[in-house]
Amino acid sequence: MDITFIITIFLIGFIGSYVSGMLGIGGSIINYPMLLFIPPIFGLAAFSAHDVTGISAVQVLFASIGGIWSYRKSGHLNKTLILYMGISVLIGSVVGSFGSQTMSENGVNIVYGILALIAAVMMFIPKKGIDDIPVDQVTFNKWLAAILALIVGLGAGIVGAGGGFLLVPIMLIVLRIPTRVTIASSLAITFISSIGATAGKISTGQVDFYPALIMVVASLIASPLGAMTGKKMNVKVLQVILALLILATAVKTWAGIMSSEGSSCEKFYR
């Protein structure tokens, strides 16, 4: 590993973890495409999709820890929501992470692209009145929350994510959880999910530990800083930033998938 490699991976981890803490996501929504596309730009060896999922899983685990620590005294961590969604997402992420071993690289990218596209569409659905609900009066359908978390966990386990980028719009749109409660609780749920994803990726040999370690260091520094920023920002601004971020990632990922498919077809006809 040369200095260019270390700096590049550290900055990718720092940016992803900062946004992670600020928006209540694990950071994989940013890190996944950045790890795929940025290293080759600087003449560094490209990671495979399986490498990226493994590195992302470890990074999300530590980024979510940093975010939770910053929100621990905020009063926005909903323990019931964390319990129901956390257990379900953990089960799903374990199954998904083991299953991803048998998938092709393009298959992993397609799963990621579908999840990002669904999350992007959901984030642009109007969210009226949810932030008028007092924190101590938040209610939700517990079994619907558990079922949706299980589905998210399956997809998140495949791509090495905690699933926060999809959990957040589900909590805002479907379960109608106030934004700040969503952000704080999502980090805790993402942490639980990333335990399963990380365990599965490590046990199936999908983790490149050197870049993962660099990402962990970046995460522990940046995630609490992002959480501090998120606490001070207007909730509407946070929602818009997350929506645009997810949309841009979905577009970039699908552009990469289509380019790969086009190259494969061209080779076939030759």
C-alpha positions in Angstrom: 0.0 0.0 0.0 1.5 3.4 -1.0 0.6 6.8 0.3 -1.8 7.6 -2.6 -3.8 4.4 -1.8 -3.9 5.2 1.9 -5.0 8.8 1.4 -7.6 7.8 -1.2 -9.2 5.1 0.9 -9.1 7.3 4.0 -10.9 10.2 2.3 -13.6 7.9 0.9 -14.2 6.5 4.4 -14.1 10.0 5.9 -16.7 11.4 3.5 -19.0 8.4 3.7 -18.8 8.3 7.5 -19.4 12.0 7.9 -22.5 11.9 5.8 -23.5 8.7 7.7 -23.5 10.3 11.0 -25.3 13.4 9.7 -28.1 11.5 7.9 -28.5 8.4 10.0 -27.3 6.0 7.3 -24.4 3.5 7.5 -22.4 5.2 4.7 -22.4 2.4 2.2 -24.8 4.3 -0.1 -21.7 6.6 -0.7 -18.8 4.3 -0.1 -20.0 1.5 -2.4 -19.8 3.5 -5.7 -16.8 5.6 -4.5 -14.8 2.4 -3.8 -15.8 1.0 -7.1 -15.1 4.0 -9.3 -12.5 6.3 -7.6 -9.4 4.2 -7.0 -9.0 3.5 -10.8 -9.2 7.2 -11.5 -5.9 7.7 -9.5 -4.3 4.7 -11.2 -4.9 2.3 -8.3 -6.1 -1.2 -8.6 -9.8 -1.5 -8.9 -11.7 -3.4 -6.2 -14.1 -6.2 -7.2 -17.8 -5.8 -6.2 -17.2 -8.6 -3.6 -14.2 -6.7 -2.1 -16.3 -3.5 -1.9 -19.2 -5.2 -0.1 -16.8 -6.7 2.5 -15.0 -3.4 3.1 -18.3 -1.5 3.2 -19.7 -3.9 5.8 -16.8 -3.4 8.2 -16.9 0.4 7.6 -20.6 0.6 8.3 -20.2 -1.3 11.6 -17.8 1.3 13.0 -19.4 4.4 11.4 -22.7 3.5 13.1 -21.0 3.0 16.4 -19.6 6.6 16.2 -23.0 8.0 15.3 -24.9 6.2 18.1 -22.4 7.5 20.6 -23.2 11.0 19.6 -27.0 10.5 19.8 -26.9 8.5 23.1 -28.2 11.4 25.3 -30.4 13.1 22.7 -33.6 11.3 23.6 -34.2 10.4 20.0 -33.3 6.7 20.2 -36.6 4.8 20.1 -35.9 1.5 21.9 -39.0 -0.3 20.7 -38.4 0.6 17.1 -34.7 -0.5 17.4 -35.7 -3.8 19.0 -38.3 -4.8 16.4 -36.4 -3.6 13.3 -33.0 -4.5 14.7 -33.7 -8.2 15.2 -35.3 -8.6 11.8 -32.7 -6.7 9.9 -30.0 -8.8 11.7 -31.6 -12.1 10.5 -31.9 -10.7 7.0 -28.3 -9.4 6.8 -26.8 -12.7 7.9 -28.7 -14.6 5.3 -28.0 -12.1 2.6 -24.3 -11.8 3.3 -23.8 -15.6 3.1 -25.9 -15.8 -0.1 -23.9 -13.1 -1.8 -20.9 -15.4 -2.0 -22.6 -17.3 -4.9 -23.6 -14.2 -6.8 -21.8 -12.7 -9.8 -20.2 -9.2 -9.4 -22.9 -7.7 -11.8 -25.6 -9.4 -9.8 -24.3 -7.7 -6.6 -24.3 -4.4 -8.4 -27.8 -4.9 -9.7 -29.1 -5.6 -6.2 -27.4 -2.4 -5.0 -28.9 -0.4 -7.9 -32.4 -1.7 -7.2 -32.2 -0.8 -3.5 -30.8 2.7 -4.2 -33.5 3.3 -6.8 -36.3 2.3 -4.5 -34.8 4.5 -1.7 -34.5 7.4 -4.1 -38.1 7.2 -5.2 -39.3 6.9 -1.6 -37.3 10.0 -0.5 -39.2 12.2 -3.0 -42.6 11.2 -1.7 -44.0 14.1 0.3 -43.7 13.8 4.1 -46.3 15.9 5.8 -46.8 16.4 9.5 -44.3 13.7 10.8 -42.1 16.2 12.5 -45.0 17.7 14.4 -45.3 14.4 16.4 -43.8 14.7 19.9 -40.9 12.2 20.6 -42.8 10.6 23.5 -45.9 10.0 21.4 -44.3 8.2 18.4 -46.3 5.0 17.5 -45.9 2.6 14.6 -47.0 -0.8 13.3 -44.5 -3.1 15.0 -45.0 -6.2 12.7 -44.9 -4.1 9.5 -41.7 -2.6 10.8 -40.2 -6.0 11.4 -41.2 -7.5 8.0 -39.8 -4.5 6.1 -36.6 -4.6 8.1 -36.2 -8.3 7.3 -36.5 -7.6 3.5 -34.0 -4.6 3.8 -31.6 -6.9 5.7 -31.5 -9.4 2.9 -30.6 -6.8 0.3 -28.2 -5.0 2.7 -26.4 -8.2 3.6 -25.8 -8.9 -0.1 -24.2 -5.5 -0.8 -22.4 -5.2 2.6 -24.6 -2.4 3.8 -26.3 -1.7 7.1 -29.4 -0.8 5.1 -29.7 2.7 6.6 -30.2 4.4 3.2 -33.4 2.3 2.7 -34.4 2.1 6.4 -34.6 5.9 6.7 -37.1 6.4 3.9 -39.2 3.4 5.1 -39.3 4.9 8.6 -40.2 8.4 7.3 -42.7 7.4 4.7 -44.3 4.1 5.7 -43.9 4.1 9.5 -44.2 7.9 9.8 -41.4 8.3 12.4 -40.2 12.0 13.0 -36.9 12.8 11.2 -34.6 13.2 14.2 -36.0 10.0 15.8 -35.5 8.2 12.4 -31.9 9.4 12.0 -30.8 8.4 15.6 -32.7 5.1 15.6 -31.6 4.2 12.1 -28.0 4.4 13.2 -28.7 1.9 16.0 -30.6 -0.5 13.6 -27.9 -0.1 11.0 -25.3 -1.1 13.6 -27.2 -4.3 14.5 -27.6 -5.1 10.8 -23.9 -4.5 10.1 -22.9 -7.1 12.7 -24.6 -9.8 10.7 -23.3 -8.5 7.3 -19.7 -8.2 8.6 -19.8 -11.7 10.2 -21.0 -13.2 6.9 -18.5 -11.3 4.8 -15.6 -12.2 7.0 -16.5 -15.9 7.3 -16.9 -16.2 3.5 -13.6 -14.4 2.8 -15.0 -11.3 1.2 -13.1 -8.7 3.3 -9.8 -7.1 2.3 -8.6 -6.2 5.8 -6.0 -3.5 4.9 -8.4 -1.0 3.2 -11.1 -2.0 5.7 -8.8 -0.9 8.6 -8.2 2.5 6.9 -11.9 2.9 6.5 -12.5 2.1 10.2 -10.1 4.8 11.3 -11.8 7.3 9.1 -15.2 6.2 10.4 -14.4 6.6 14.0 -13.2 10.2 13.4 -15.8 11.4 10.9 -19.1 9.8 12.0 -19.4 11.6 15.4 -18.5 14.9 13.6 -21.3 14.2 11.1 -23.8 13.5 13.9 -22.9 16.8 15.6 -23.6 18.6 12.3 -26.9 16.7 11.8 -28.2 17.8 15.2 -27.8 21.4 14.2 -29.3 21.3 10.7 -32.9 21.8 9.7 -34.7 18.5 9.2 -36.0 19.5 5.8 -32.5 20.2 4.6 -31.4 16.8 5.9 -34.2 15.1 4.0 -33.3 16.9 0.7 -29.6 16.1 1.0 -30.3 12.4 1.6 -32.8 12.3 -1.3 -30.4 13.9 -3.8 -27.5 11.7 -2.5 -29.4 8.5 -3.0 -30.7 9.6 -6.4 -27.2 10.5 -7.6 -25.8 7.2 -6.4 -28.6 5.2 -8.0 -28.0 7.0 -11.4 -24.2 6.4 -11.2 -24.7 2.7 -10.2 -27.1 2.0 -13.1 -24.9 3.8 -15.5 -22.1 1.5 -14.5 -24.3 -1.6 -14.8 -25.6 -0.6 -18.3 -22.0 0.1 -19.4 -20.9 -3.3 -18.2 -23.8 -5.0 -19.9 -23.1 -3.1 -23.1 -19.5 -4.3 -23.1 -20.5 -7.9 -22.5 -23.0 -7.8 -25.4 -20.3 -6.2 -27.7 -17.9 -9.0 -26.8 -20.6 -11.7 -27.4 -21.4 -10.4 -30.9 -17.7 -10.3 -31.8 
